[in-house]
Amino acid sequence: MTRLFIDGQEVVLSENFELELITENPYFTRNGEYTYDIDIDLRDPGNRRIYQNINRSDVTKGLKNRKATLMSGALEIISGVEVVLSIENYTAKIQIVAGNSQLNYEGGDTDIRSMVLDGISMTSQQAIDTLFGKFPENNVVYPPVVNYTESDGSFSILNNVEVGEDISFTDVENISPQYYLLYVIENLITKLGFTKGINELEDDPVWSRLFIVNPYKDSVLQELLPDWTINEFIEQIELYLDCIIVIDKVDKKFNIISLNKYFENQDIVYLDDVVDDSTEKTYDVDTNYAFAYTYVSYDLPSDEYYNYLKLKEGVRENCSTVSSPEWDDFKTKYDQYYSGPYILHSEDYGLDYVVTDYSVSGETKKGLIIVDRFKDAGNLDSRDKSSFQIVPAEVEKIEIHSTTGGRYLIGPAVKKLRVDPESTAINDLINSSGNNTDIPDRLYVGIYYGIQKALNRGPNEYPGEYWDKMPMGSNDRYFIQKPTTLGGDQSILTLPDYTITLDGDNGLFNRVYKNKREIDTSVEYTFQFLTNKVYDLNRIFVIRNKKYYCKEVHYKITPKGMDKIAEGIFYLADSE
């Protein structure tokens, strides 16, 4: 017998109802469990009491997130939340959603900037302490951030520090947290009503150091995010971090799982009672729902800084490449390499450069700039391309004073210029072009590298543990300083091997994306089978001595309970 409970109150179901329960595998579809429409007869007094507080003209204004449980005898078919679709005449239409379908429902098309996320404020000493860790020990970090360009060309720096015997802020009133991306994800999912389970990305050396660039001293966390819906944000996160956010349908915990580990060490389910002649193959299935990492790319802004990070199509093909064992061998021919289409390559760092103009103390000096570090990766001829809206922030050279070293250290800092509020003077308001708000077009991130040795340290050691070190945030492990005022010399700083570049031995493509499990989703196998239970789909299914991954299963529910024949759609795990 089938029974439905809403917040523990039993709903009387019609004698001839029939509905379908669909369980989907979020690895393939980003959905979980849900039912099709269930019609509730409001002429029944008990049903009418359960639904009497629902606004008929706008069901979204009624009771929300009531627990809904559908039982077949002692078997719990689905337990999730009730979604009231409509109330018309004497019928209420509802759905039940659970697992990842509940996550999609709770997030939906809600603007993520309208959420109230948990911002963090710290004392100056607490903020200094964050410089010695990463996520999850800390939810935020306070490295220097370039956030404004003064009229004389100098920079304003948030979280500016002075080093020597210890590390301290130069202005404790001008500090602001940089939120770790993994914290923002966890905080958002918690706000949607779920509790944290496992986050496998905490142990990743790059993802645990990735932070969202915040150029504002007084900021609201959600306003640092792009104008995305919650579901769009989650999709971008899962795509970029190569992960899946899985909701446990039983305890409502969220687990952030690496896609590459999703099917690892899973139980084997043997479907022995397959209905004869029920097999059906479907070819050339539309697989747009599946993430493709064959060809990966950053969707970078089209301004000068990013034009060097990633060369436009055709630039490299129109250039001659000159290689040399060491990067500073090119200095004697700067004029030649500047005037012609040359890309320079040094074997010592494995980097590419071009000669460009730098403005140094009011003078123009030629020097090298590293290029094409954030180029596309993978099979560039493939049509299966993933383009990331989470992108590296700009990086700028800053100088940090070393009190015991008696000099200014040089190192990188992420850069994102703040947008100042418009003037409130009457004539400025009349002539204003509109609201001057900062809504990011992308999600700009940096890597916190910790406290590292800087450039311009000097020839000798000085007293003080931090005489030659500074906290550093950047987008890459290689940083080249501008030419010096005297001599035009440059230096390359090499940081620990954390990077969000896509190409290269330790780039994200080789380290993460290319390891995605190869599953042929172009052929779907449909089987009908006998069952008396609802299966978890993160399993390996064995059908007729072959292994399969399950995309979804359909169960038919009637007043008598769950029908013994279910139908599933599978992908072959074994090669034929």
N, C-alpha and C positions, 0 to 999 in steps of 0.2 A: 504494500500500500504506500502511495506517495503522499507525503505531508510537507507543508510549507509553514515555516515559522518566521515572523517578522518581529525582531526584538523580543523573542521568546513567546509571542502570542501566535497561536495557530490560525492560519488563514484557511477558510473552507474553499477548496478547489472544486470546479465544476466536474460533473460525473464523466464527461466525455472529452476532457482536455487532452491535448497532446502537445508536447514541446520538445525542442532539441537543445541539448547541452553540447557546447563546443569547447574542447580544450585545445589550446594552441601552444606551440613551443616558442617561447620568446626569442630563442636563438635565431629562428627563421622569420618570425612575423611580428615580434615586439608586442604580441598579445598574450593573454593568459586564458582564464576560463570565463565563460559567459553563457547565458541562456538567450534564446530568442524570446519574443514577447510572451508574457504570462498574463492572461485576462483574469481579473478578479471581479466577481459578481458582488456589487455593492448593495444588492437587495437583501443579501444576508446580513442580519443585524450585527453579528460579530465582525464581519468584514467592514461594515459601515463604521463601526467604532474605531477600527484600526486606521481607517483612512479619512476620518472626519476632519482632521486638521490640515489636510492638503488643500492648497489654494487651487481651485479648479481652473481659473483663468491663467495662472502661471504656476505650473507645478514646481518650478525651480525655487519658488519662495516657500515651499512647504518644508516638512521634515526631511533632513538629509542624513545620509550615512547610517541608516538603520540596518542592523545586522539581519541578513536574510540567509536562512538555511533550508535547503531542500533535502528531504530524507526519503529513502526507499527502504522501508522496514528499518533495520538497524544500520543500513549503509548510508553514510553522509555523501550525497551526490555532489553538492556544492555548498560552500559556506563563504559568503562574501558580504557585499553591501547591496542594498536595494536601490535601483534607479527607477523613479517614477517617470514614465514617459508621457502619460496623459490621463485625464479623468473626464470621461464624456458619458452623459446620461447615467447609466447604472453600471458602467464598466471602468475599472482602473487597469491601465496597462503598465506592467513593470518588467524590468529585467533584473537579473542578478549578475554581478560582476565580481570576480575574485582574482587574486594574483596580479599579474601584470596588466590585466584588463582593468582592475581597480586603480592601478597607478595611472593608466591612460585617462580614466574617468576623472580622478581627482585633479590631475594636471590639466588635461584637455587643452583648450584654446585660451586659457588664462594667460594674460601678459605676465611674464616673469618679473617685470619691473613693478608690477602692482602688488607683488608679495611683500610681506614684512619679514625679511630675513634677519638673523641675529648678528648685528654688528658687534665689534669688539673694541674696547678701549682699555688702555694699559697705562700704568705709571711709566716714567722714563726708565727706571731700572728694570721693570718687567719687560719693556720693549727691547732693551739692550740684551736681556737674557735670551730673547728669541733668535738672536744672531748666532747662537751656538747650537741650533738644532734645526729640525725640519718637521714636516708632517709625519706622523700624527702627534709627536710630542708637543708641537705648537700648531695652532690653527691659523696663525698669522706670523709675519716676519716684518722687520723694520729696516730694510737696507736703504741706502740712499737712492732717491728717485728724482730725476730731472723733470720739473713740472712747469717751468716758465722760462721764457727768454726775455731778459731785460732789454731796455732800449739801446744799451751800449753793446749788446751781443752776449753779455755774460748770462749765466744760468742761475735760476733759483732752484734750490735743492731741498726737497723734503728729507727728513731723517738724516741730515748731514752730521757727520761724526768727526771727532778728533781722536787720534790714536797716540799711543806711547806706552806708559806704564799700564794703562787699561784703555778701554773704549768708552767714550761718552758722547752724547749729543751736543752739538754746538748751540742748539736752541731747543730746549725741551718743550717749548710752546709750538714748535713747527714740526711735529712728528705725526705720522699717519700709518695705520696698518696696511700691509699688503696681504690680501687674503689668499691662502692656498686654495687652489682650484678644487682639490679633493674635499676640503672643508665646506666649500660652497655647495658642492653636490650633496654631501651628507646633510647639511642644514636644510636644503630645499626639500629633500625626500622626507626628512623628519617633519617639516611643516605640513606635508601632505598627509600626515597621520600614521606614518610607519616608523618603526624603531630599527636601529642599526644592528645588523648581524655581522657579516664578514665583509671586509674590504681588502681584496687581494692586491690592490694597487698600492697600498701603503708601503709595501716592500720594494716597489720599483724605484731605482735610483734617480730616475728623471721625474716620473709623475709625482713623487712625494716632494719634489722641490719646485714644482710649477706653481706660480702665483699670478693672480690677476692684477694688472698694473692699476694702481689707484693714485691719481695725481692730486687728490683733494685732502686738505687737512681735516675738514669737517665733511664727511661723506656718509651716505646711506648705502649700505652694501648692495641692495638690489639695483640701485641706480648706476652702478658700475657695469651693468650687464647690457648687452644689445637688446633691441626691441624685438625679442623673440617670444613666442609662446613657451609655456613650460615644456610641452612635448617637443617643440623644436630644439630647445636647449638640451633636453635629454638625448635627443637623436644626435646632435652635434657632439655631445660628450661621448656617447657610446662609439660613434664613428671614429673620433680622433684618438681616444684612449684605448681603442680596440677592446672594449669591454661590454658587458651587458649587466644592467641593473635588474636583478631577479627578485620578485616579491614572493616570499613564502606564504602560500595560501592559508596555512594553519596558524602560524604565530604572528603574521603580518610584519615580519622582519624583512628588511631589504638587504640583499647581498650584492656587492659589486664584484663581478667575476670576470676574469680575463677570458676573452673568447677562445683563446688557445687552450684553456684548461676546462672549458665547460663540460666536455664529455669525458674528461680524464677520470679513471678509477670509478666509473659508474657501474651500477648493477646491470646484469644481463636479464632481460625479460624474454621468456620463450612463449611465443604465441602459437600454441600447438593446434588449437581448434579453429583453423581457418576454413571458412565456408568454401566448398569446392566451386571452381569456376568463377570466383569473385574477383580475381586479379584483373586490374585494368591499368594500362600504361598511358600516360599523357605526355606527349613530347613538346619541346619548344615552349615550355611554360615560362610565362613572364616572371622574371626573378628580380624585378626592380627593388623588392623589399629587402633583399640581401645585400650586406655591405660587400663591396668589391675592393680589394687591395692590390690588384694586379698593377695598377698605375695610380700613384698618389701624387697630390699636388696641393700647395698652399694657394688659396685665393687671396693674394696680397693686394694692398692698395696700389694704385698706379701713380705713385709720386717718386721723386728722385731717390730718396733713401732706399726704397724697396726695388727700384729699377736696378740697383747694384746688387742687392741681395739675391735677386733672381733675374737673370738676363732675359730680355724679351726674345720671342721666337725669331730666329734669323740673325741675331747679333753674332753669336758664336760662329755661324757658318760663314759670315763675311769677314772674319778676323783670321790673322795668322797667329799661330801659337808658338811662343818661344819658351823653351825649357832651360833651366839652370839648376845645378846642384843646391845652391843656397839662395835664399830669397833676396838678400841684399846685393847680389851680383848685378842686378839690373840698374843700379843707381847711376852708373856712368853713361847710360843711354836713355835717360828720362825724356829728353827732348824728342828723340826719334820715336820712342814708344808712345809718346803723347800725341804726336801729330799723325801717326798712322794707325790703322785698325789692328792693334796687337793685344792679345791676351797672353799674360806671362804666367808661367807655371814653375814653382820651385819644388824640388824633390825632397827637401828637408822637412817641410811641413805638409806637402801634398796639397798646397793651396793654389788657387788662381788669383791673379791680380790684374788691375789696369793702372796706368798712371793717370792721376787726376790733379786738379788744383785744390789746394787747401788755403784758407785764410788764416794766417798766423800773425798775431800782433799787428794787424793792419796791413800786412804784406801778403802777397800770393806766392805760395811755394808749391812746387811739384812733389808728389809723393805717391806711394802705392796705396791702393785700397783693395781689400779682399772682395772678390766678386763671386756670384753664383753659388754661394754656400747653401741657399735654400731652393735649389733647383728641384724639378720634378724627379721622381725615382720610380723604378720598376720597369715594366714593359711599356715604353712610350708609344708603341704602335697599337696598344690594346684599346678597345672601346670601353672596357670596364674601368672607369676612372672614378676615383673618390677625391673630391676637392674639399679642403678643410677651411671652415670659417673661424676656427681657433688658430690664431696666427702669432708669430713672434713680434714682440714689441720692438720699437727702435732702441738703439743703444748709443750712448754718448760718452765721451771722455770727461771724467771729473777729476778734481784734485782734492786730496784729503790731507790736512795738516798733521804731520807727525811731530809732536812736541819734543820727544827725546831724539828723534832723527834729525830735527832741525831743518826740515825740508817738506815740500808738498809731494806726496805720493800720487801716482797716476794709475787709474784703473777705470773699468767700465761701470756704467749705471744705466738701468732702463730709463726710457724717456717717453713721457706722454704729457703733452702740454694741456694744462687745464683750460677750461673755457670760463672766462670771468662773467659774472652777471652784467646785464646791460645797465647803463646809467639810468637813474630815475629822474633826471632833470627833464623838465617839461618838453623842451625842444628835441632832446634826444629821444624821448618816448614817441613824439609825433613822427619823427623821421626814422624810427626804428624799423628794421626789416622783419622783426618778429621776435619770438621768444628765443633767447640765446641759451639754449640748454645743450648739454653734452650727452647725446645718445650715441654710444659707440656703434659703428657700422659692423664691427667684428669684435671678437673677444680677444684682446691683446694680452699676451702672457710673457712672463720672463722666468728664468731659472735662477733660484738662489744657490750660489756656489759656496756659500759659507765665508769664513774669514780667510783670505788668501794673500800671499805675498804679492805686492804691487810693483809697478815700474817706478823708476827714479828713486830707488832705495838708497843709493849712495855706495861708496866702496867699502865701508867698514860697518861693523855691528855697533849698535848703540844700546844704552840701557833701556829696559822696557820690553815686555814680551811682545807688544804690538807695534814696535817702532817701524817695521817695514810691512805691516799687514793692514788690510782694510776689508770690510764686508762688501761683497760684490754680487750684484744681480746683472745678468746678461742674457743674451739669446743664443750664445754659442761659446764654445771653449776657447776660441781664438779671438784675440782682440789686438788690433794694430793701432798704435797711437799716431796722432798727427805729427808732421815733421817739427823738429825743435826750432826755436827762433834762431839759434846759432848753429849753423852747419846743416840744418834740415834733416837731421838723423831721425830714424824711426826705430821702434822696437815692437816685437810681437810678444804678447803675454799669453801663455798657455795655461788654461785652467783645468781642473779635473775633467775627465772624459764624460761629462753629461752634455747631451745635445738634443735639440729638437730639429736639427737638420734632417732631411729625408734621405738623402743619398749618402754614400760612404759606408765603410765597414761597420761603424757603430751608429749610423743614421737610423732613423725610426723604421725605414723600410726593411733593412737587413736585421735589425734587432727585434722588431715587433711584427710588422705587417705581413711579411712574406711567410711567416710561420703559421698563418691561418690555415686551419684544417681544410683540406680539399674535399668538398662535397659537391657532387654533380646534382644541381637542382634543376637541370633542364629536362629531367625525366622523373615524373611522379608515379609512384606505384600505389594503387588503391586496393586495400584488402578489407573484406568483411570477416569478422571473427567473433567467436563466442566469448563472453566475459561476464563476470559478476562483480566487477570493481571498476573504479575510475583510475586510470594510470597516470603516474607522473611521467612526463615526456622527456626529461633529461636522462634518458636511459638508452642503452643499445638494445634494439629489439631483434630477436632471431625468429625469422619466418621461413619455414621450409629450408632450414640449414643455411640460410644467408642472413647476414647482419644488415640492419637498416637503422637509419635515424628517422624519428617520427616528427612530421610537421604538425599534424593535427589529428584529433579523433572526434567523431560525432556519435553521440549517444541519444537514443530516443526514449523519452519519458512519458508514461501514460499513468492513469490512476492506479494501475496495478503495480507500478514501480518502474525500474529501469529495464528496458528491453534487453534480452540476452544477446542480441546481435548488435555489435558496434562496427563502425566503418572508420578506417584510418588511412591517412595519406603519408607515404614514407619515401625516403630517399635511400638509395643503395649505399651501404658502407663498404661492402666488399666489391672488388672489381669482378666483372662477369668473365 
